[in-house]
């Protein structure tokens, strides 16, 4: 729509209270999904009040999620996919982007130029990109990052995930590869930011991700008076795309559960 805006996220009650008076908030709820393999190990490195109660609640929520989603992890039959790890995104991503962007009412640019600038320049951080292909055509990609700010407890992030609409089989394959990547790196916690209700939520929930229930407040400011952002309230969540990769940097601490 050509609306220029800047935005930021905050969970600080002081900042949220102040900014709520002067800045509008993103018209859809954002949720940080988290997968923690060992909650006891997590609580050793990220102290919280009443850790025993938190740990018990997390384990119970995990059991409920397993029952709800089956957690059988059976692979469904479908077209063969080649999941590779490109060093850089090539021109095929531009074709992918040109075919997919019209399916979204809110999404940041995902051209090869932007993706290479964000994720493939070592000055911007060490990311791992995985790309799903079929017959030499890009069907989707996922970008993973590990924040080593806490030296003894690296924190994993799904920075970005994008596939053709309706191709949840591609999202499933990429999410599975992502979990394997973090497991190989010995990462205990993985964070994923999604628009609440977006189909990708279910993809991650099937793999043990839970809603951290941390309230993510995104405030924005436009360069001109426009009703376009508020009109997005009426858009379905599958037309809204926002992820951790839409920030300048990954957070240095894990969101408190």
N, C-alpha and C positions, 0 to 999 in steps of 0.2 A: 504493500500500500504506500510505500515511500515515506513512512513515518520514521523520523530519526529520534532515538531515545537513548538514554543511559540508565543503568539500573545497578542495584547492589542488594545482596542478601544479608540479613542479620537475624540472630537469635537472641540478642541482648535485650532484656526487658526495658532497659533505660532508652536504648536507641529506638526500639520499636514504638514505645510510647511517644517519644518526641517526634519521630518521622511520620507517625500515623496522622499527625495534625497538619502536616505540610506537604506530604507526598502521597499519591495514590498507590495502592498495592496491585500486584499482578492479579488479574481477574480469575485465575484458577488456583486451586491449592496445590502446592508442591510438597512432595513427600520424599524423604531420604530413606531408601530401603537399605537394610544392612544384613549381611550374612556373617555370623561369628561362629567359627568351628568349635572353639573351646571358650565358653563364657567365663569359666573360672580363671583362665589365663588372661582373658581380656580385663577382668576386674583387678588383676594384680597391677596392670599397667595404666588403667584408666580408673582411678578411685572414684567411688560414688557413695552417697549416703545409703545406708542399709544394703550393703552388697549381697548379703544372703537372700534377702527378699527379692532384690533385682534379679539375681541369678536364678532363683526358683521361678519367678514370673517369666523370664526369658525362655527357660527350658519348657515350661508349660505352653507358652505361645508357639514354640517350635513344634511340639507334639500336635497341637491343634492344626497348624499349617500343614503338617504332613498328612493328617487325616483328611483335610479339606482338598488338597491337591493330589492326593494319591502317592506322590513321591516315588512312583515306581521307576521313573527315569527310563522307561522303555522308549526306544527310538522308533518313531513312526516311519512307515515306508513313504518314500517320496523321491524326487529327482536327486541324483547324486550331486553333492556339493564339494567343491575344492576350497578348503579354508587355508589361506596362505598368509604370510607375514611380510607385506611389502615394506621396503625401505622408504619409499615415497609413493604418493598417490599419483597415478598417471592420468592421461586424458579420458580414460574410460569413466573416471569418477565424474567428470564434467557431464558426460552423457547421462550417467545415473542421476546426477543432481538436476539436470534439466527436465528429466522425466518425472521426478518425484516432488519437486518443490511446490507444484500447483495443488498437491494434496494437503497442504498445510496452510492454516490461517496465521500461525505464528511460528517462525523458525528462523534461526540465524543462517547465514550463507554457509554452504558446505561444498564449495567448489574445490578443485584440486589446489588452486592457489592458496585458499584460506586454510585447508586442512594441512598442507605441507608447512605453512607458516606456523600453525598452532602446534602441530604434533611431530613434525619431522626435522625440525631444527633443534639441535642439542642445546642451544642457548635457551630454549623455552622449557627444558626439562626432558627427562628420559621417559618416553611413552612407548608402548607396544601397540601397533595397529594390526588387527586381523581382518582379512577381507574374504568374503564368500563369493565364489565365482561359479558359473556354469556356462560351458561352451564359450569361454573367454569373455563373458559378460559379467559385470559387477552386479550382484544382487543385494549387497549390503556390507557393512563394516562395523567394527567395534574398536574403540580405543581405550587402552588400560594404562593407568598410572599408579605408581607407588610412591607415597610420601615417606621419606626416611627421617623426618624431623625428630621423631622419637627413635633413637638408634636401636634400642632393644625391642621396639615394637613397630615395625613398618605398617603403614595403613594403605590399603588398596582402594582404588577408585575406578569405577567404570566412568570414564570421562565422556564417552559418546557412543551411541548405538543408533544406527539408521538402516532400515531395510525398505524394500518396496512394500507399500500397504498390502495387507492380506498375506504377506509371506512370513507368517510367524514361525514357519519351519526354519527359515533362515535365521531369524532372531534366536530361536532355540539352539541351533547349532553354534552360533557365535557366543551365546551366553555360556553354553557348556564348555567351549574352548577357553573362555575367559576364566571360569572357575578352575579349570585344570592349570592354566597359567599361574594363577595366584597360589594354588596349592603347591606347585613345583617350587615357587619362590618362598614358601614357608610363611605366607601372609595369612594371619588369623582372621582379620576383619576386612570386609569389602563393603564399600559404600556405593550406592547408585541413586542419583537424583532423577525423579520422574515427575511429570504432571499427573496428579492423582487421577486414577481412572484410565490412564493411557494403557493400551494393550500390552506394552512392554512390562507393565507391573506384574501381570500374571506370569510372564515368561520367567522373571526373576524369582517370584514367589514359589514357583515349582521347584526351584533350586535352593530352597531354604532361606531365602531373603524374607525379612520381616520389616514392617513399618517401624522405624525407630521412634515414631511419635514425637519427634523433635519438630516443633513448629517452625517452618521455614518461611520467613517474611521477605518478600521481594518488593522493594520500592523502586519506582521508576520516575523519570522526568522526560517529557517530550520537548522537542525544540520549538513546537508550535502548538496552538490550541487544536486538539483533534479528539474526536469521539471514537476514533478507530479502535484504540486499546480497550475502551469500555465495551465496545460492540463485541469483543471477544468473549464476554461473559456468556453469550448465547451460543458459542461454538462448542461442539462436542470435544471431549478431551483427546480423542484420537487425531484431531487436527491441530493440537498444540504440542510443540516440541521444545523442551528445555532440559539441559543436563549440566553436570559439573564442568564439562568442557566449555560451557558458555561463560565461564569466569576467566579472569586474567591468570589466576593461579589456583592450584588445589589448596584446600584448607590445610593448615599445619597440625590440627588436632582432630581426632575423631569426634563427631557429634555425640553428645552424651545421650545414653539410652535411658 
